[in-house]
Every structure is written in structure tokens, then in C-alpha cells.
Amino acid sequence: MSYKEIETAFKRFENPGDALEGHYSGCESVVVNDSEALRHSLLDADGVKQSFLGTNQLDQLLKGVLIGTQIKIEYVGSRKMKAGRTLKDFKVFEDVNAPLLTL
């Protein structure tokens, strides 16, 4: 047998244009600052598991994505809500030509 070290990374979307691509591998519930959140993950082209925290928008956009689907997530910037809060805006793309990866 031949083994390879498992690599993981945590992605923070900080600047407009920041993006992440790979095969979606699902989400799990985690606790962050005493609040429940979803941590999503995908497997990038180098085989590294990339994780990132969901937002309401990301959680909704990723809800219908099948595990193994090739996706790209792009942070497009922030916007102010009427209540004064600032929210991050994202776009999620699905590669319709890529085969579904069995994870």
C-alpha cells in the first residue's frame, strides 16, 4: 500500500474576487462563537480538503448541490443591509461539463 498525508485548509473570503474551486463534499454543523453554523467543504484539484463557513446566502445556494459536483465559489463583495449590518455577497457556479466525482 501507498499512503499520502491528508491535507486540509480553511478558506476565508476576505477580498472581492477571492474564489475556491473543487468537488463539493458536503457540510456539517459546527459551533462558532456560541452560535451554530454550517461548515462546508470541497476537494480541490490538488486533493486538499478546503473548508469554509457558510453564510445564509451560501447555505441556501449550496443546499441543492449534489456531493461530488464540481463548483466554484466567488466572493463578489460586501453590501450594507437596511438594519446597518454588512453582509458578504457570493456567487456559486456549477461546472455542467464536469463528471460527478464519487467521494
C-alpha positions in Angstrom: 0.0 0.0 0.0 1.0 3.6 -0.5 -0.3 6.3 1.8 -0.4 10.1 1.3 -0.8 12.6 4.1 -4.3 14.1 4.3 -4.1 17.9 3.9 -6.8 20.3 5.0 -7.1 24.1 4.7 -9.6 26.7 5.9 -10.6 29.4 3.4 -11.6 32.9 4.4 -13.2 35.0 1.7 -11.7 38.5 2.5 -11.2 40.3 -0.8 -13.7 40.6 -3.7 -12.6 38.1 -6.3 -11.4 35.5 -3.8 -12.6 32.2 -5.1 -12.5 28.5 -4.4 -13.0 25.6 -6.8 -13.4 21.9 -6.3 -15.7 19.0 -5.9 -18.3 19.7 -3.2 -18.1 17.2 -0.3 -20.9 18.4 1.9 -21.4 20.3 5.1 -21.6 19.7 8.9 -22.9 21.7 11.8 -20.3 23.4 14.0 -20.4 25.9 16.9 -18.7 29.2 16.3 -18.8 32.0 18.9 -21.7 30.2 20.7 -23.7 30.1 17.5 -24.4 27.2 15.2 -23.1 27.4 11.7 -22.5 25.2 8.7 -19.0 24.3 7.7 -18.9 23.4 4.0 -16.0 21.6 2.3 -14.8 20.7 -1.1 -11.9 18.7 -2.5 -9.7 21.0 -4.7 -7.7 19.9 -7.8 -4.6 19.2 -5.6 -6.6 16.8 -3.4 -6.7 19.2 -0.5 -9.9 19.4 1.5 -10.9 23.0 1.7 -13.4 24.1 4.3 -15.2 27.4 4.8 -18.0 28.7 7.0 -21.4 29.2 5.4 -23.4 32.3 5.4 -27.2 32.4 5.0 -26.7 33.1 1.3 -24.0 30.4 0.8 -26.1 27.8 2.8 -29.1 28.4 0.5 -27.0 28.4 -2.7 -25.3 25.1 -1.7 -28.3 23.4 -0.3 -29.2 21.7 -3.7 -25.7 20.9 -4.8 -25.0 17.2 -5.1 -21.9 15.8 -3.3 -19.2 15.3 -5.9 -20.3 18.2 -8.1 -17.5 20.5 -9.4 -18.3 24.0 -8.2 -16.7 27.5 -8.0 -17.5 29.9 -5.2 -16.6 33.6 -5.7 -16.8 36.4 -3.1 -18.1 39.4 -5.0 -18.0 42.0 -2.2 -20.0 43.3 0.8 -23.2 45.2 0.9 -25.0 47.1 3.7 -28.4 46.0 4.8 -31.1 48.4 5.9 -30.5 47.5 9.6 -26.9 48.6 9.2 -25.3 45.1 9.1 -22.8 44.3 6.4 -23.2 41.1 4.6 -20.8 39.3 2.2 -22.2 38.5 -1.3 -21.2 35.3 -3.1 -21.8 33.7 -6.5 -21.8 29.9 -6.8 -21.1 28.2 -10.2 -21.6 24.6 -11.2 -19.4 23.0 -13.9 -22.1 21.4 -16.1 -19.5 19.6 -18.2 -17.5 18.0 -15.3 -18.4 14.5 -14.3 -19.8 13.9 -10.8 -16.9 12.7 -8.6 -17.7 9.8 -6.2 -16.5 10.9 -2.7 
